Amino acid sequence: MNPQERKQQNLTAIYEALLQLMSHKPLSMISITELCAHAQLSRSYFYRNFTSFD
């Protein structure tokens, strides 16, 4: 898998994890740590690709 495909796979994992978590609780109750754990990605990966949780 090339780096671009890997990045897309990881971003999809984050979005899917967020949607799944939001089906159980409000966005304001979801932490970045919880989101990353659910997506099986590191917090540093999240911060490299997003400037904030919003």
N, CA, C and O atoms as a Tripos MOL2 file, in Angstrom:
@<TRIPOS>MOLECULE
protein
  216   215    54     0     0
PROTEIN
NO_CHARGES

@<TRIPOS>ATOM
      1 N           0.8460   -1.1690    0.0000 N.3       1 MET1
      2 CA          0.0000    0.0000    0.0000 C.3       1 MET1
      3 C           0.8980    1.2400    0.0000 C.2       1 MET1
      4 O           1.8150    1.3580    0.8120 O.2       1 MET1
      5 N           0.6200    2.1470   -0.9130 N.am      2 ASN2
      6 CA          1.4560    3.3470   -0.9860 C.3       2 ASN2
      7 C           1.0410    4.3390    0.1080 C.2       2 ASN2
      8 O          -0.0310    4.1980    0.6960 O.2       2 ASN2
      9 N           1.8830    5.3360    0.3800 N.am      3 PRO3
     10 CA          1.5940    6.2750    1.4820 C.3       3 PRO3
     11 C           0.2620    7.0170    1.3400 C.2       3 PRO3
     12 O          -0.4190    7.2610    2.3360 O.2       3 PRO3
     13 N          -0.1050    7.3700    0.1340 N.am      4 GLN4
     14 CA         -1.3710    8.0810   -0.0710 C.3       4 GLN4
     15 C          -2.5650    7.1840    0.2770 C.2       4 GLN4
     16 O          -3.5270    7.6420    0.8930 O.2       4 GLN4
     17 N          -2.5030    5.9260   -0.1130 N.am      5 GLU5
     18 CA         -3.5780    4.9830    0.2200 C.3       5 GLU5
     19 C          -3.6490    4.7500    1.7290 C.2       5 GLU5
     20 O          -4.7330    4.6470    2.3030 O.2       5 GLU5
     21 N          -2.4790    4.6680    2.3590 N.am      6 ARG6
     22 CA         -2.4210    4.4560    3.8070 C.3       6 ARG6
     23 C          -3.0310    5.6400    4.5500 C.2       6 ARG6
     24 O          -3.7800    5.4650    5.5120 O.2       6 ARG6
     25 N          -2.6990    6.8540    4.0880 N.am      7 LYS7
     26 CA         -3.2440    8.0480    4.7090 C.3       7 LYS7
     27 C          -4.7700    8.0620    4.5780 C.2       7 LYS7
     28 O          -5.4740    8.3660    5.5400 O.2       7 LYS7
     29 N          -5.2710    7.7370    3.4040 N.am      8 GLN8
     30 CA         -6.7180    7.7100    3.1940 C.3       8 GLN8
     31 C          -7.3810    6.6690    4.0860 C.2       8 GLN8
     32 O          -8.4580    6.9120    4.6300 O.2       8 GLN8
     33 N          -6.7490    5.5230    4.2360 N.am      9 GLN9
     34 CA         -7.2780    4.4650    5.1010 C.3       9 GLN9
     35 C          -7.3420    4.9480    6.5570 C.2       9 GLN9
     36 O          -8.3280    4.6990    7.2510 O.2       9 GLN9
     37 N          -6.3050    5.6300    7.0100 N.am     10 ASN10
     38 CA         -6.2730    6.1340    8.3830 C.3      10 ASN10
     39 C          -7.3140    7.2210    8.6150 C.2      10 ASN10
     40 O          -7.9770    7.2320    9.6520 O.2      10 ASN10
     41 N          -7.4620    8.1270    7.6660 N.am     11 LEU11
     42 CA         -8.4630    9.1860    7.8020 C.3      11 LEU11
     43 C          -9.8720    8.5990    7.8140 C.2      11 LEU11
     44 O         -10.7340    9.0580    8.5640 O.2      11 LEU11
     45 N         -10.1000    7.5990    6.9950 N.am     12 THR12
     46 CA        -11.3970    6.9180    6.9880 C.3      12 THR12
     47 C         -11.6470    6.2520    8.3370 C.2      12 THR12
     48 O         -12.7670    6.2830    8.8460 O.2      12 THR12
     49 N         -10.6160    5.6560    8.9150 N.am     13 ALA13
     50 CA        -10.7540    5.0140   10.2260 C.3      13 ALA13
     51 C         -11.1530    6.0350   11.2870 C.2      13 ALA13
     52 O         -11.9790    5.7370   12.1490 O.2      13 ALA13
     53 N         -10.5770    7.2340   11.2370 N.am     14 ILE14
     54 CA        -10.9240    8.2780   12.1990 C.3      14 ILE14
     55 C         -12.3770    8.6980   12.0290 C.2      14 ILE14
     56 O         -13.1170    8.7880   13.0090 O.2      14 ILE14
     57 N         -12.7880    8.9540   10.7980 N.am     15 TYR15
     58 CA        -14.1690    9.3720   10.5540 C.3      15 TYR15
     59 C         -15.1680    8.2910   10.9530 C.2      15 TYR15
     60 O         -16.2070    8.5960   11.5380 O.2      15 TYR15
     61 N         -14.8690    7.0480   10.6470 N.am     16 GLU16
     62 CA        -15.7670    5.9540   11.0200 C.3      16 GLU16
     63 C         -15.8450    5.7950   12.5320 C.2      16 GLU16
     64 O         -16.9190    5.5570   13.0830 O.2      16 GLU16
     65 N         -14.7010    5.9270   13.1980 N.am     17 ALA17
     66 CA        -14.6870    5.8340   14.6600 C.3      17 ALA17
     67 C         -15.5070    6.9640   15.2660 C.2      17 ALA17
     68 O         -16.2530    6.7480   16.2210 O.2      17 ALA17
     69 N         -15.3740    8.1570   14.7220 N.am     18 LEU18
     70 CA        -16.1330    9.2900   15.2300 C.3      18 LEU18
     71 C         -17.6380    9.0640   15.0700 C.2      18 LEU18
     72 O         -18.4080    9.3070   15.9990 O.2      18 LEU18
     73 N         -18.0440    8.6100   13.9170 N.am     19 LEU19
     74 CA        -19.4700    8.3550   13.6920 C.3      19 LEU19
     75 C         -19.9980    7.2910   14.6470 C.2      19 LEU19
     76 O         -21.1000    7.4110   15.1830 O.2      19 LEU19
     77 N         -19.2060    6.2590   14.8490 N.am     20 GLN20
     78 CA        -19.6390    5.1950   15.7570 C.3      20 GLN20
     79 C         -19.7400    5.7060   17.1950 C.2      20 GLN20
     80 O         -20.7060    5.4050   17.8950 O.2      20 GLN20
     81 N         -18.7570    6.4700   17.6290 N.am     21 LEU21
     82 CA        -18.7980    7.0130   18.9900 C.3      21 LEU21
     83 C         -19.9590    7.9840   19.1600 C.2      21 LEU21
     84 O         -20.5980    8.0080   20.2120 O.2      21 LEU21
     85 N         -20.2350    8.7810   18.1390 N.am     22 MET22
     86 CA        -21.3250    9.7530   18.2110 C.3      22 MET22
     87 C         -22.6950    9.0770   18.2600 C.2      22 MET22
     88 O         -23.6750    9.6970   18.6720 O.2      22 MET22
     89 N         -22.7690    7.8380   17.8520 N.am     23 SER23
     90 CA        -24.0490    7.1340   17.9460 C.3      23 SER23
     91 C         -24.3480    6.7300   19.3930 C.2      23 SER23
     92 O         -25.4640    6.3170   19.7080 O.2      23 SER23
     93 N         -23.3430    6.8540   20.2720 N.am     24 HIS24
     94 CA        -23.5180    6.4650   21.6710 C.3      24 HIS24
     95 C         -23.4890    7.6440   22.6350 C.2      24 HIS24
     96 O         -24.0260    7.5600   23.7400 O.2      24 HIS24
     97 N         -22.8590    8.7510   22.2160 N.am     25 LYS25
     98 CA        -22.7860    9.9080   23.1070 C.3      25 LYS25
     99 C         -22.5280   11.1760   22.2990 C.2      25 LYS25
    100 O         -22.1050   11.1040   21.1450 O.2      25 LYS25
    101 N         -22.7830   12.3360   22.9030 N.am     26 PRO26
    102 CA        -22.5990   13.5880   22.1710 C.3      26 PRO26
    103 C         -21.1250   13.8800   21.8870 C.2      26 PRO26
    104 O         -20.2300   13.4130   22.5920 O.2      26 PRO26
    105 N         -20.9060   14.6510   20.8530 N.am     27 LEU27
    106 CA        -19.5480   15.0040   20.4380 C.3      27 LEU27
    107 C         -18.7500   15.6300   21.5740 C.2      27 LEU27
    108 O         -17.5580   15.3590   21.7180 O.2      27 LEU27
    109 N         -19.3860   16.4480   22.3650 N.am     28 SER28
    110 CA        -18.6870   17.1370   23.4660 C.3      28 SER28
    111 C         -18.1560   16.1720   24.5260 C.2      28 SER28
    112 O         -17.3170   16.5520   25.3420 O.2      28 SER28
    113 N         -18.6290   14.9470   24.5190 N.am     29 MET29
    114 CA        -18.1950   13.9470   25.5040 C.3      29 MET29
    115 C         -17.1360   12.9900   24.9570 C.2      29 MET29
    116 O         -16.7030   12.0770   25.6610 O.2      29 MET29
    117 N         -16.7160   13.1950   23.7060 N.am     30 ILE30
    118 CA        -15.7300   12.3170   23.0710 C.3      30 ILE30
    119 C         -14.3650   12.9930   23.1170 C.2      30 ILE30
    120 O         -14.2130   14.1280   22.6660 O.2      30 ILE30
    121 N         -13.3890   12.3020   23.6560 N.am     31 SER31
    122 CA        -12.0380   12.8620   23.7250 C.3      31 SER31
    123 C         -11.2180   12.4060   22.5180 C.2      31 SER31
    124 O         -11.5470   11.4210   21.8570 O.2      31 SER31
    125 N         -10.1680   13.1330   22.2560 N.am     32 ILE32
    126 CA         -9.2600   12.7540   21.1710 C.3      32 ILE32
    127 C          -8.6130   11.4150   21.4900 C.2      32 ILE32
    128 O          -8.4280   10.5840   20.6000 O.2      32 ILE32
    129 N          -8.2730   11.2050   22.7390 N.am     33 THR33
    130 CA         -7.6780    9.9320   23.1480 C.3      33 THR33
    131 C          -8.6330    8.7770   22.8660 C.2      33 THR33
    132 O          -8.2190    7.7440   22.3410 O.2      33 THR33
    133 N          -9.8920    8.9440   23.2070 N.am     34 GLU34
    134 CA        -10.8950    7.9060   22.9740 C.3      34 GLU34
    135 C         -11.0850    7.6680   21.4730 C.2      34 GLU34
    136 O         -11.1630    6.5250   21.0220 O.2      34 GLU34
    137 N         -11.1580    8.7530   20.7150 N.am     35 LEU35
    138 CA        -11.3230    8.6450   19.2700 C.3      35 LEU35
    139 C         -10.1550    7.8850   18.6390 C.2      35 LEU35
    140 O         -10.3580    6.9860   17.8230 O.2      35 LEU35
    141 N          -8.9510    8.2490   19.0180 N.am     36 CYS36
    142 CA         -7.7650    7.5940   18.4510 C.3      36 CYS36
    143 C          -7.6920    6.1220   18.8500 C.2      36 CYS36
    144 O          -7.3200    5.2750   18.0380 O.2      36 CYS36
    145 N          -8.0390    5.8220   20.0760 N.am     37 ALA37
    146 CA         -8.0440    4.4260   20.5240 C.3      37 ALA37
    147 C          -9.0580    3.6230   19.7150 C.2      37 ALA37
    148 O          -8.7860    2.4930   19.3100 O.2      37 ALA37
    149 N         -10.2200    4.2100   19.4870 N.am     38 HIS38
    150 CA        -11.2680    3.5230   18.7330 C.3      38 HIS38
    151 C         -10.8470    3.3170   17.2710 C.2      38 HIS38
    152 O         -11.1830    2.3010   16.6630 O.2      38 HIS38
    153 N         -10.1130    4.2810   16.7140 N.am     39 ALA39
    154 CA         -9.6460    4.1910   15.3230 C.3      39 ALA39
    155 C          -8.3440    3.3940   15.2140 C.2      39 ALA39
    156 O          -7.8840    3.0970   14.1110 O.2      39 ALA39
    157 N          -7.7570    3.0530   16.3510 N.am     40 GLN40
    158 CA         -6.4820    2.3350   16.4210 C.3      40 GLN40
    159 C          -5.3610    3.1280   15.7500 C.2      40 GLN40
    160 O          -4.5550    2.5910   14.9890 O.2      40 GLN40
    161 N          -5.3400    4.4270   16.0600 N.am     41 LEU41
    162 CA         -4.2950    5.3270   15.5610 C.3      41 LEU41
    163 C          -3.7430    6.1260   16.7370 C.2      41 LEU41
    164 O          -4.4150    6.2770   17.7580 O.2      41 LEU41
    165 N          -2.5480    6.6270   16.5990 N.am     42 SER42
    166 CA         -1.9410    7.3920   17.6880 C.3      42 SER42
    167 C          -2.4650    8.8220   17.7290 C.2      42 SER42
    168 O          -2.9450    9.3580   16.7310 O.2      42 SER42
    169 N          -2.3590    9.4230   18.9080 N.am     43 ARG43
    170 CA         -2.7370   10.8290   19.0440 C.3      43 ARG43
    171 C          -1.8340   11.7030   18.1780 C.2      43 ARG43
    172 O          -2.2920   12.6990   17.6170 O.2      43 ARG43
    173 N          -0.5720   11.3450   18.0670 N.am     44 SER44
    174 CA          0.3350   12.1540   17.2380 C.3      44 SER44
    175 C          -0.1000   12.1180   15.7680 C.2      44 SER44
    176 O           0.0290   13.1180   15.0620 O.2      44 SER44
    177 N          -0.6060   10.9900   15.3130 N.am     45 TYR45
    178 CA         -1.1200   10.9220   13.9410 C.3      45 TYR45
    179 C          -2.2890   11.8910   13.7890 C.2      45 TYR45
    180 O          -2.3740   12.6190   12.8000 O.2      45 TYR45
    181 N          -3.1840   11.8970   14.7650 N.am     46 PHE46
    182 CA         -4.3340   12.8030   14.7180 C.3      46 PHE46
    183 C          -3.8650   14.2530   14.6060 C.2      46 PHE46
    184 O          -4.3390   14.9940   13.7450 O.2      46 PHE46
    185 N          -2.9370   14.6560   15.4730 N.am     47 TYR47
    186 CA         -2.4920   16.0480   15.4790 C.3      47 TYR47
    187 C          -1.6770   16.4220   14.2390 C.2      47 TYR47
    188 O          -1.6080   17.6000   13.8880 O.2      47 TYR47
    189 N          -1.0730   15.4670   13.5850 N.am     48 ARG48
    190 CA         -0.3630   15.7500   12.3280 C.3      48 ARG48
    191 C          -1.3470   16.0540   11.2050 C.2      48 ARG48
    192 O          -1.0040   16.7590   10.2560 O.2      48 ARG48
    193 N          -2.5650   15.5310   11.3030 N.am     49 ASN49
    194 CA         -3.5370   15.6640   10.2170 C.3      49 ASN49
    195 C          -4.7030   16.6080   10.5170 C.2      49 ASN49
    196 O          -5.4230   17.0050    9.6010 O.2      49 ASN49
    197 N          -4.8960   16.9680   11.7790 N.am     50 PHE50
    198 CA         -5.9850   17.8590   12.1640 C.3      50 PHE50
    199 C          -5.4430   18.9120   13.1130 C.2      50 PHE50
    200 O          -4.6130   18.6130   13.9720 O.2      50 PHE50
    201 N          -5.9090   20.1400   12.9630 N.am     51 THR51
    202 CA         -5.4290   21.2070   13.8430 C.3      51 THR51
    203 C          -6.1990   21.2580   15.1540 C.2      51 THR51
    204 O          -5.7030   21.7880   16.1480 O.2      51 THR51
    205 N          -7.4190   20.7060   15.1600 N.am     52 SER52
    206 CA         -8.2120   20.6740   16.3790 C.3      52 SER52
    207 C          -9.2440   19.5560   16.2860 C.2      52 SER52
    208 O          -9.4040   18.9280   15.2390 O.2      52 SER52
    209 N          -9.9280   19.3230   17.3730 N.am     53 PHE53
    210 CA        -10.9680   18.2900   17.3840 C.3      53 PHE53
    211 C         -12.1730   18.7160   16.5760 C.2      53 PHE53
    212 O         -12.8590   17.8770   15.9940 O.2      53 PHE53
    213 N         -12.4380   20.0050   16.5340 N.am     54 ASP54
    214 CA        -13.5850   20.5220   15.7890 C.3      54 ASP54
    215 C         -13.4110   20.3020   14.3160 C.2      54 ASP54
    216 O         -14.2810   20.6740   13.5280 O.2      54 ASP54
@<TRIPOS>BOND
     1     1     2 1
     2     2     3 1
     3     3     4 2
     4     3     5 am
     5     5     6 1
     6     6     7 1
     7     7     8 2
     8     7     9 am
     9     9    10 1
    10    10    11 1
    11    11    12 2
    12    11    13 am
    13    13    14 1
    14    14    15 1
    15    15    16 2
    16    15    17 am
    17    17    18 1
    18    18    19 1
    19    19    20 2
    20    19    21 am
    21    21    22 1
    22    22    23 1
    23    23    24 2
    24    23    25 am
    25    25    26 1
    26    26    27 1
    27    27    28 2
    28    27    29 am
    29    29    30 1
    30    30    31 1
    31    31    32 2
    32    31    33 am
    33    33    34 1
    34    34    35 1
    35    35    36 2
    36    35    37 am
    37    37    38 1
    38    38    39 1
    39    39    40 2
    40    39    41 am
    41    41    42 1
    42    42    43 1
    43    43    44 2
    44    43    45 am
    45    45    46 1
    46    46    47 1
    47    47    48 2
    48    47    49 am
    49    49    50 1
    50    50    51 1
    51    51    52 2
    52    51    53 am
    53    53    54 1
    54    54    55 1
    55    55    56 2
    56    55    57 am
    57    57    58 1
    58    58    59 1
    59    59    60 2
    60    59    61 am
    61    61    62 1
    62    62    63 1
    63    63    64 2
    64    63    65 am
    65    65    66 1
    66    66    67 1
    67    67    68 2
    68    67    69 am
    69    69    70 1
    70    70    71 1
    71    71    72 2
    72    71    73 am
    73    73    74 1
    74    74    75 1
    75    75    76 2
    76    75    77 am
    77    77    78 1
    78    78    79 1
    79    79    80 2
    80    79    81 am
    81    81    82 1
    82    82    83 1
    83    83    84 2
    84    83    85 am
    85    85    86 1
    86    86    87 1
    87    87    88 2
    88    87    89 am
    89    89    90 1
    90    90    91 1
    91    91    92 2
    92    91    93 am
    93    93    94 1
    94    94    95 1
    95    95    96 2
    96    95    97 am
    97    97    98 1
    98    98    99 1
    99    99   100 2
   100    99   101 am
   101   101   102 1
   102   102   103 1
   103   103   104 2
   104   103   105 am
   105   105   106 1
   106   106   107 1
   107   107   108 2
   108   107   109 am
   109   109   110 1
   110   110   111 1
   111   111   112 2
   112   111   113 am
   113   113   114 1
   114   114   115 1
   115   115   116 2
   116   115   117 am
   117   117   118 1
   118   118   119 1
   119   119   120 2
   120   119   121 am
   121   121   122 1
   122   122   123 1
   123   123   124 2
   124   123   125 am
   125   125   126 1
   126   126   127 1
   127   127   128 2
   128   127   129 am
   129   129   130 1
   130   130   131 1
   131   131   132 2
   132   131   133 am
   133   133   134 1
   134   134   135 1
   135   135   136 2
   136   135   137 am
   137   137   138 1
   138   138   139 1
   139   139   140 2
   140   139   141 am
   141   141   142 1
   142   142   143 1
   143   143   144 2
   144   143   145 am
   145   145   146 1
   146   146   147 1
   147   147   148 2
   148   147   149 am
   149   149   150 1
   150   150   151 1
   151   151   152 2
   152   151   153 am
   153   153   154 1
   154   154   155 1
   155   155   156 2
   156   155   157 am
   157   157   158 1
   158   158   159 1
   159   159   160 2
   160   159   161 am
   161   161   162 1
   162   162   163 1
   163   163   164 2
   164   163   165 am
   165   165   166 1
   166   166   167 1
   167   167   168 2
   168   167   169 am
   169   169   170 1
   170   170   171 1
   171   171   172 2
   172   171   173 am
   173   173   174 1
   174   174   175 1
   175   175   176 2
   176   175   177 am
   177   177   178 1
   178   178   179 1
   179   179   180 2
   180   179   181 am
   181   181   182 1
   182   182   183 1
   183   183   184 2
   184   183   185 am
   185   185   186 1
   186   186   187 1
   187   187   188 2
   188   187   189 am
   189   189   190 1
   190   190   191 1
   191   191   192 2
   192   191   193 am
   193   193   194 1
   194   194   195 1
   195   195   196 2
   196   195   197 am
   197   197   198 1
   198   198   199 1
   199   199   200 2
   200   199   201 am
   201   201   202 1
   202   202   203 1
   203   203   204 2
   204   203   205 am
   205   205   206 1
   206   206   207 1
   207   207   208 2
   208   207   209 am
   209   209   210 1
   210   210   211 1
   211   211   212 2
   212   211   213 am
   213   213   214 1
   214   214   215 1
   215   215   216 2
@<TRIPOS>SUBSTRUCTURE
     1 MET1         2 RESIDUE 1 A MET
     2 ASN2         6 RESIDUE 1 A ASN
     3 PRO3        10 RESIDUE 1 A PRO
     4 GLN4        14 RESIDUE 1 A GLN
     5 GLU5        18 RESIDUE 1 A GLU
     6 ARG6        22 RESIDUE 1 A ARG
     7 LYS7        26 RESIDUE 1 A LYS
     8 GLN8        30 RESIDUE 1 A GLN
     9 GLN9        34 RESIDUE 1 A GLN
    10 ASN10       38 RESIDUE 1 A ASN
    11 LEU11       42 RESIDUE 1 A LEU
    12 THR12       46 RESIDUE 1 A THR
    13 ALA13       50 RESIDUE 1 A ALA
    14 ILE14       54 RESIDUE 1 A ILE
    15 TYR15       58 RESIDUE 1 A TYR
    16 GLU16       62 RESIDUE 1 A GLU
    17 ALA17       66 RESIDUE 1 A ALA
    18 LEU18       70 RESIDUE 1 A LEU
    19 LEU19       74 RESIDUE 1 A LEU
    20 GLN20       78 RESIDUE 1 A GLN
    21 LEU21       82 RESIDUE 1 A LEU
    22 MET22       86 RESIDUE 1 A MET
    23 SER23       90 RESIDUE 1 A SER
    24 HIS24       94 RESIDUE 1 A HIS
    25 LYS25       98 RESIDUE 1 A LYS
    26 PRO26      102 RESIDUE 1 A PRO
    27 LEU27      106 RESIDUE 1 A LEU
    28 SER28      110 RESIDUE 1 A SER
    29 MET29      114 RESIDUE 1 A MET
    30 ILE30      118 RESIDUE 1 A ILE
    31 SER31      122 RESIDUE 1 A SER
    32 ILE32      126 RESIDUE 1 A ILE
    33 THR33      130 RESIDUE 1 A THR
    34 GLU34      134 RESIDUE 1 A GLU
    35 LEU35      138 RESIDUE 1 A LEU
    36 CYS36      142 RESIDUE 1 A CYS
    37 ALA37      146 RESIDUE 1 A ALA
    38 HIS38      150 RESIDUE 1 A HIS
    39 ALA39      154 RESIDUE 1 A ALA
    40 GLN40      158 RESIDUE 1 A GLN
    41 LEU41      162 RESIDUE 1 A LEU
    42 SER42      166 RESIDUE 1 A SER
    43 ARG43      170 RESIDUE 1 A ARG
    44 SER44      174 RESIDUE 1 A SER
    45 TYR45      178 RESIDUE 1 A TYR
    46 PHE46      182 RESIDUE 1 A PHE
    47 TYR47      186 RESIDUE 1 A TYR
    48 ARG48      190 RESIDUE 1 A ARG
    49 ASN49      194 RESIDUE 1 A ASN
    50 PHE50      198 RESIDUE 1 A PHE
    51 THR51      202 RESIDUE 1 A THR
    52 SER52      206 RESIDUE 1 A SER
    53 PHE53      210 RESIDUE 1 A PHE
    54 ASP54      214 RESIDUE 1 A ASP
